[in-house]
Amino acid sequence: MTTRFLDNEDKTISDSLTGLMWQESYAYVETGNNISWYDAQGYIEKLNNQKLGGYSDWRLPKRLEIQSLYEIALPFKSRGKTFILHINPIFEFSYGSCFWTSKTRYSAALGFEFDVGDIHWYPKGSLTATVRAVRNSWSPSRMLESGWVGNTL
């Protein structure tokens, strides 16, 4: 079995299962606060201007893309404490369990919560979530392939 996540040693993580590349860190670590969906756009622009990992095509993840990182069997352990943020420990986490997605409706945007694995609509201007940027594209139908369940560790 191959390892699903690969640390690229350039502040990015590659997902061998989906083909997506993720930002290793996230906005909360850098800002110390959740940010609005509007500010998330500026954060993504900053990553693109800085060419994180050598790329300038970073974006907010789609709903299924961010959900593909949720792992119910993996509470996040840090500094001797166990946090119920179900994500592989290769990803940096400090605080902030809700992440903005690119999905919007009128004045709301969809946020995904890693502590409970739930999705909610939040006002775009609310300081409700944070950002973990993604790049590349993938087909959600890959999650239906027979190898998906057996290879997600």
C-alpha positions in Angstrom: 0.0 0.0 0.0 1.3 3.5 -0.9 1.3 6.4 1.5 -1.6 8.7 0.6 0.0 12.0 1.6 3.5 13.2 0.6 5.2 16.1 2.2 6.8 18.0 -0.7 9.2 19.8 1.6 8.0 23.2 0.2 5.0 23.8 2.5 2.7 21.7 0.3 1.3 18.2 0.6 0.4 16.0 -2.3 -2.5 13.6 -2.1 -1.7 10.5 -4.2 -5.3 9.3 -4.1 -7.0 12.5 -5.5 -4.1 14.1 -7.3 -4.7 17.3 -5.4 -2.0 19.4 -3.8 -2.8 21.1 -0.5 -1.2 23.9 1.4 0.5 22.3 4.5 -0.4 25.2 6.8 -3.5 27.4 6.7 -4.7 30.9 7.3 -5.4 30.6 11.0 -1.8 29.7 11.8 -0.6 32.9 10.0 -3.3 35.3 11.1 -4.2 34.0 14.6 -7.9 34.4 13.8 -10.6 33.0 11.6 -11.3 35.2 8.5 -14.2 36.1 6.4 -14.9 34.4 3.0 -14.1 37.8 1.4 -10.7 37.9 3.2 -10.1 34.3 2.1 -10.0 35.6 -1.5 -7.2 38.0 -0.6 -5.4 35.3 1.3 -5.5 33.0 -1.8 -4.3 35.9 -3.9 -1.3 36.4 -1.5 -0.4 32.7 -1.8 -0.5 33.0 -5.6 1.7 36.2 -5.6 4.2 34.4 -3.3 4.0 31.3 -5.6 3.6 28.8 -2.7 5.5 25.7 -3.7 6.4 27.3 -7.0 2.7 27.6 -8.2 0.4 30.5 -8.7 -2.9 28.6 -9.3 -4.0 28.1 -5.6 -7.7 28.4 -4.9 -10.4 27.7 -2.3 -11.4 24.0 -2.3 -14.7 22.7 -3.6 -16.9 21.0 -1.0 -16.0 17.4 -1.9 -12.3 18.3 -2.1 -12.1 19.5 1.5 -14.3 16.6 2.6 -11.9 14.2 1.0 -9.4 15.1 3.8 -11.8 14.2 6.6 -10.8 11.0 8.3 -13.1 9.8 11.1 -10.5 7.4 12.5 -7.9 10.1 13.0 -8.3 12.5 15.8 -5.5 15.1 15.6 -2.8 14.8 18.3 -0.6 17.8 19.2 1.6 18.7 22.1 0.4 15.7 24.2 -3.3 16.5 23.7 -5.8 14.8 21.5 -8.1 17.1 19.4 -11.1 15.8 17.5 -10.1 17.4 14.2 -10.3 14.4 11.9 -7.4 15.0 9.5 -4.1 13.3 8.8 -1.4 14.6 11.1 0.8 15.5 8.1 -1.3 18.7 7.9 -0.5 21.5 10.2 -3.2 22.4 12.8 -3.3 24.7 15.7 -6.9 26.0 16.1 -9.8 26.7 13.8 -11.7 23.6 12.6 -14.0 25.2 10.0 -12.7 25.8 6.5 -14.2 27.9 3.7 -15.1 26.3 0.4 -15.6 27.9 -3.0 -19.3 27.1 -2.9 -21.5 30.2 -2.5 -25.1 31.1 -2.5 -26.1 34.8 -2.5 -24.4 36.3 0.6 -23.4 32.9 2.1 -20.5 30.5 1.6 -20.2 26.9 2.6 -17.9 25.9 5.4 -16.7 22.4 6.3 -16.0 21.6 10.0 -13.3 19.0 10.7 -14.3 18.6 14.4 -17.7 17.1 13.5 -17.5 16.5 9.7 -20.4 18.8 9.0 -21.1 21.5 6.5 -23.0 24.7 7.1 -23.8 27.9 5.2 -22.3 31.0 6.9 -22.5 34.7 5.9 -19.6 35.5 3.7 -18.7 38.5 5.9 -18.6 36.4 9.2 -15.3 35.5 10.9 -16.4 31.9 11.0 -13.7 29.9 9.1 -10.2 29.7 7.9 -8.5 28.6 4.6 -6.4 25.7 3.5 -5.7 26.3 -0.2 -5.7 23.6 -2.9 -4.5 23.3 -6.5 -5.0 20.9 -9.4 -8.3 19.3 -10.2 -9.8 15.8 -9.7 -13.0 13.9 -10.4 -15.2 13.1 -7.3 -16.0 9.8 -9.1 -12.6 8.6 -8.0 -14.1 8.2 -4.5 -16.4 5.6 -6.0 -13.6 3.4 -7.2 -13.0 0.1 -5.4 -9.6 1.2 -4.1 -10.7 4.4 -2.5 -11.7 2.9 0.9 -8.8 0.5 1.2 -6.2 3.2 0.3 -7.2 6.1 2.4 -4.8 5.5 5.3 
